[in-house]
Amino acid sequence: MTKVPYKDPVQAVNDLGEGRIHAYVAAYAIERPQVGNGKVKVLALTNPKRAASLPDIPTAQEAGFKSLTIDGLTGLFASPGMPLALRERIAADIGGILADPAIAARLTVTGQVVNPGTPEEFAAAIADQRDTVAEIGRTLGIKPAGHQ
């Protein structure tokens, strides 16, 4: 396979739909229009869990490719000095918004897995993914920026 770098993921998905490239990893929300018109087929999701709105699409792990599992984390960031009480209040407010069935439905239709959590859970998930990506970099011989 030859890697074709893209600056614009939408253009990559369009090229996939037109057959100019044969495979691409992208957020389902970006692929959804091309999937809907039958030009792109989703083989697997990189989420650790199946998306509720896409019950027939396996995860990469279920398809036999555990190493392709990486969660598309979405969250809010703030300065490190933000008081814990304020972080927890913001997290609770967001959790309340995501508990609204109308909001959750709009997110899940795009393949999102709605999983509101605490600031500590989000920080742990980020640390876990950082470790995963660092291990991939070590395996491929990629050095961190600034380290020669």
Backbone torsions as a table, in degrees:
resi	resn	phi	psi	omega
1	MET	NA	140.4	177.0
2	THR	-104.2	130.9	178.4
3	LYS	-77.2	131.8	176.2
4	VAL	-117.4	106.8	-177.9
5	PRO	-73.5	138.0	177.2
6	TYR	-126.0	138.4	172.2
7	LYS	-86.1	-25.3	-175.0
8	ASP	-118.9	108.9	-178.0
9	PRO	-63.4	-28.3	178.1
10	VAL	-65.7	-41.0	178.0
11	GLN	-64.5	-38.2	177.8
12	ALA	-61.3	-44.2	179.4
13	VAL	-66.6	-37.8	175.8
14	ASN	-62.4	-42.8	177.8
15	ASP	-64.8	-36.3	175.5
16	LEU	-62.1	-46.2	179.3
17	GLY	-63.0	-29.6	179.4
18	GLU	-91.0	-1.3	177.0
19	GLY	82.0	11.2	178.8
20	ARG	-76.9	-25.3	170.1
21	ILE	-129.0	160.7	-171.9
22	HIS	-109.4	-14.7	179.8
23	ALA	-154.0	148.5	178.7
24	TYR	-159.9	142.4	175.1
25	VAL	-105.4	120.5	-178.1
26	ALA	-149.6	164.6	174.0
27	ALA	-64.3	137.7	-179.5
28	TYR	-57.1	-34.6	180.0
29	ALA	-58.0	-34.7	179.0
30	ILE	-76.5	-36.9	-178.2
31	GLU	-78.4	-22.6	-170.2
32	ARG	-49.4	-46.1	179.2
33	PRO	-60.2	-41.5	-179.6
34	GLN	-71.3	-32.1	175.5
35	VAL	-66.9	-44.7	-178.3
36	GLY	-61.8	-33.3	179.5
37	ASN	-92.6	8.8	173.9
38	GLY	79.2	10.6	-177.9
39	LYS	-90.4	-17.3	-178.8
40	VAL	-132.3	139.5	176.3
41	LYS	-115.1	128.7	177.5
42	VAL	-84.2	124.7	-179.3
43	LEU	-89.3	-37.3	-178.5
44	ALA	-165.7	160.0	174.7
45	LEU	-106.0	144.0	180.0
46	THR	-83.3	-5.0	177.6
47	ASN	-59.1	151.7	173.8
48	PRO	-68.6	-26.2	179.8
49	LYS	-123.0	152.9	175.2
50	ARG	-62.3	147.6	175.3
51	ALA	-81.8	132.7	-177.2
52	ALA	-58.1	-34.3	-177.8
53	SER	-81.6	-6.9	-178.4
54	LEU	-130.0	58.4	-171.8
55	PRO	-64.1	-20.7	-178.4
56	ASP	-90.8	-2.8	-179.7
57	ILE	-100.5	119.5	-177.9
58	PRO	-73.3	162.5	170.4
59	THR	-78.0	163.8	177.1
60	ALA	-59.4	-38.6	179.3
61	GLN	-62.8	-45.0	179.0
62	GLU	-62.8	-30.9	179.7
63	ALA	-81.9	-0.1	176.7
64	GLY	97.5	13.6	-177.5
65	PHE	-126.1	64.8	-176.6
66	LYS	-55.2	-35.3	-176.6
67	SER	-68.3	-11.6	177.8
68	LEU	-90.8	3.2	-179.6
69	THR	-78.3	120.4	173.3
70	ILE	-153.8	132.0	-175.8
71	ASP	-84.3	137.7	175.8
72	GLY	-83.0	82.8	-175.5
73	LEU	-68.5	137.9	174.7
74	THR	-132.7	132.5	179.8
75	GLY	-169.8	-178.4	178.5
76	LEU	-105.0	144.9	178.0
77	PHE	-119.3	150.5	177.8
78	ALA	-142.0	175.0	178.3
79	SER	-65.2	149.0	-177.5
80	PRO	-59.9	-24.4	-177.2
81	GLY	-85.5	3.5	-179.5
82	MET	-60.7	132.6	179.6
83	PRO	-60.6	142.5	-178.8
84	LEU	-56.3	-41.5	-178.9
85	ALA	-60.1	-39.3	179.2
86	LEU	-69.1	-42.6	177.1
87	ARG	-58.7	-44.8	-178.9
88	GLU	-66.7	-36.7	178.1
89	ARG	-65.8	-43.0	178.1
90	ILE	-63.0	-43.9	178.9
91	ALA	-60.9	-41.4	179.1
92	ALA	-65.7	-40.5	178.1
93	ASP	-62.3	-44.4	179.3
94	ILE	-65.8	-41.3	176.1
95	GLY	-57.4	-40.1	177.5
96	GLY	-64.3	-40.7	178.1
97	ILE	-64.5	-44.9	-178.5
98	LEU	-70.3	-17.6	176.6
99	ALA	-76.5	-14.8	177.7
100	ASP	-68.0	119.8	-177.4
101	PRO	-56.0	-33.3	179.8
102	ALA	-67.8	-40.7	178.5
103	ILE	-68.6	-47.4	179.6
104	ALA	-58.6	-39.7	179.8
105	ALA	-63.9	-39.1	179.8
106	ARG	-66.9	-31.0	178.7
107	LEU	-80.2	-44.0	-175.5
108	THR	-67.8	-28.7	179.6
109	VAL	-63.9	-22.7	178.3
110	THR	-93.8	12.6	177.6
111	GLY	88.2	3.4	179.0
112	GLN	-70.9	146.7	172.7
113	VAL	-106.7	107.5	-177.2
114	VAL	-76.0	116.8	-174.7
115	ASN	-145.1	70.0	179.8
116	PRO	-65.5	141.1	-178.8
117	GLY	-143.3	-171.1	-180.0
118	THR	-85.7	162.5	174.7
119	PRO	-56.6	-35.6	-179.9
120	GLU	-67.3	-39.9	178.5
121	GLU	-65.3	-40.2	178.8
122	PHE	-64.8	-44.7	178.7
123	ALA	-61.2	-40.2	178.8
124	ALA	-65.9	-39.7	179.0
125	ALA	-65.3	-39.9	177.5
126	ILE	-63.7	-45.2	179.5
127	ALA	-61.4	-41.2	178.8
128	ASP	-62.1	-45.2	179.5
129	GLN	-68.2	-35.7	177.3
130	ARG	-60.4	-42.5	178.3
131	ASP	-64.5	-41.4	179.5
132	THR	-62.0	-47.8	-178.8
133	VAL	-66.9	-37.9	177.4
134	ALA	-62.3	-41.0	178.5
135	GLU	-64.5	-40.2	177.1
136	ILE	-62.1	-44.1	178.6
137	GLY	-60.1	-43.8	178.3
138	ARG	-62.2	-43.0	-179.7
139	THR	-60.5	-38.4	-178.3
140	LEU	-87.7	-2.1	179.3
141	GLY	77.6	22.3	179.5
142	ILE	-89.1	128.9	179.9
143	LYS	-94.6	145.1	177.6
144	PRO	-59.7	150.6	179.2
145	ALA	-56.3	138.5	179.2
146	GLY	85.7	-3.5	178.8
147	HIS	-115.8	118.0	-179.0
148	GLN	-105.9	NA	NA
